[in-house]
Amino acid sequence: MPLLFGTAGVPLSSKDRSSEGGVRRIRELNLDALELEFVQGVRMGEEKARKVGMIAQENNIALSCHAPYYINLNSREPEKISASRDRILQTGRIAKILGVRSVVFHPAFNHDNSSEIVLARVVRELSLVRETLDAEGNEVILRPETTGKGTQFGDLQESILIAQEVPGVLPCIDFGHLHARTNGRYNSYDEFCEILDVTAESLGDRWVKNVHFHISGIEYGLKGEKRHLPLRESDCRYEELIKACHSFGVDGLAICESPNLEEDALLLQKVYTAQ
């Protein structure tokens, strides 16, 4: 399977704003993937999940899910850590019914802790989540996302280390976030290759043949990410990024998070198929 392109959420041009309508619109646009956004909470019942999954299967659309934003596995309050685990579990359970391959989430905030302390906590909590999902026969891949600010846990190396420590975990690489949190690095062919090379060396074929990317333009400052931008209104050298993806022969999903969603997803797909 090559890279499949799609949108983070229902395409803007979809008249039917439901998940089912979003899947059908993705097929009309001739895109191949849709990330269902559960960012405010998992508000989808089992019956609807079965229906959405069936429509996705009929239309040959690959689905992924983004878990709620309110996840912090390094919270100072134990009840918030427990609630964070539950939110990942809820997303994982609905993901299985949907036929989703990956659940993306932002793992933690650093607070005043060192990277080592936060990593240990995230690994401990995700191991508990993984044990529960495994006991339920749920093989959905958990995807901690590389984050856009230094206050958030999840630079590239941290995301790789989680995946090395916990089975059934692989990173979601958000190229815009890495660009923003380094205040302008990771924006050339060589630097994109560096990201892919480090991750491939660390995680091997299980990652190379099943990547999950977020791609968008991004506005950033000294403290990192400010907001997503359309690709052509940003400094993102997306053609070089796509060239790097070709060079490494990665397979998986490339989800566009630009404000103009399907327009940039189609642009990326066009560049990819032309190379």
C-alpha positions, 0 to 999 in steps of 0.5 A: 500500500502506498501513501493514502491521502485524506482529511482530518475531519469531514471535508469542508465541501461535504453537504452532509456533515455526518461521518457517513457523509464525510466518508462518501465525500472523500470518495467523491473527491477521489481521496483515500483516507479520513481521520475521524475527530473525537477531539471533544469526546467520543460521541459515537455509538456502536451502531453508528460506528458499524454503519460508518465502518461499513460505508468506509469499507464499501468505498475503500476508504482507510479510517483513523481516529483522533482521540479527545484533546483532554489527555495528559498522562503526566497530570499532577492530578491522579484522576486526570491521568485515569480519565486520560487512560479512559479516553484513549480506551474509549477511542480504541474501542470505538475504533475497533468497531469502525475498522480503524487501524490507528488512534492518534492522541497528544500524550502529555504536558511536561509541566516542570518535569524532565523528559525522562520522568515524563517518558517513564510516566507515559510508558507506564500509563500506555502500557496499562491501556495496551494491556486492557486493549490486548485482553479485549483482542483489540489490535488498534495501534496507539499513535502518540503525536509529535507535538508543536510546543516545547511545553508539550511532551512529544518531540521526535525522539520522545515519540520514538522512545514510547514506541520502542517501550510499549508494544502496539504503539507507533508515532504519528509524525506531525511535520508541521508540529516538528517544524514549529517546535524547532522554530523553523527546522525540519523543512527541507528534503535533507531534514525530512529524510533525517526524520524518516531515517531516524524513525525507520532505523529505530522502529524498522519495517513495522513503521515504514510499512504503516506510517501515519503523518499529519501534514499542514502549513503552520504559523509559529513563534519562539514558543512553537505552534500558533495555528495551522495554515494552508500550505501555499500560505505557509513556508512548508516545503511540501514538495520536498516532503513528498519527495522524501516520502518517495525516497523512503518508500513509506506506506500508510496514511497522510492526513491533511490538517490545513484549514482548507482540508481537502484542497491541500489533501488533493494538492499533496496527492497530486504532487505524490502521484506526479513524482 
